[in-house]
Amino acid sequence: MVALVACYGAICLLMFCLQGRLLYVTSVPPAWSPAQYGLSFEDWMLTTEDGITINAWYLPARQARGVLIVCHGNAGNIGYEIPFARMFVDRGWSCVLLEYRGYGRSGGSPSEQGTYLDAVAAFDAARKAAPELPIAVFGSSLGGAIAIELALRRKVAAVITEATFTSLPKLAQEMYRWLPVRWLTRFRYDSLSKMGRLTVPYLNIHSPGDRLVPYRHSAPLLAACRSRKEHLRTEGGHNDGGFQQNPEWVDAVVRFLEGAG
């Protein structure tokens, strides 16, 4: 019994020490650029409020209706978001692809507060690039929590999240039911506690087939939101493409943006 308790304690300690690596799956710089997709873009190197240099790509649309800041999930890099951005650029929405600190060509190391500051830097740069246009923010999975926080720090026109969770401790506890992760995690990303302060239109996108971030996380977020809200139910798993799989779903997202902007 003593040995089992010691082993369990060692696992808890290991989980506590390695949680940053488990959460932030950082990557090398993108091996391709929007130019290889026939898209014009500006390569931005931005300085955050705490002095970290981060990378972002700005893809302007012709006769743009607005700007969409894209916050990707906890893995990959902005190169993987180019096809996503092209959908919106083709529909009149310029895009900012944000690379978090520690990812790609961005400096520093990732942290919860750091990712929030990265999003603020991207918004401020977008505002300078397009001073008259509405700026909305989209976040996928972990990026959804960052998008929601940005809406509390800057005047965005709308928030869209896809396959995002209510809070990281709750999600982690569901994933590791046999560990006291609610007490171990240093990261909160507690979107549920923030939804009541959201004052802009909110679109929640999720699939019942998502096994990584369960669909049941959507309802509490929507219930807590007091601003105008919509839900788009999609299909497939967490990494199966989401709303991008179906042109009708893409059109629904664009209509939401146009109505909000």
Order of alpha helices (4+ residues) and beta strands (2+ residues): alpha-beta-beta-beta-alpha-beta-alpha-beta-alpha-beta-alpha-alpha-beta-alpha-beta-alpha
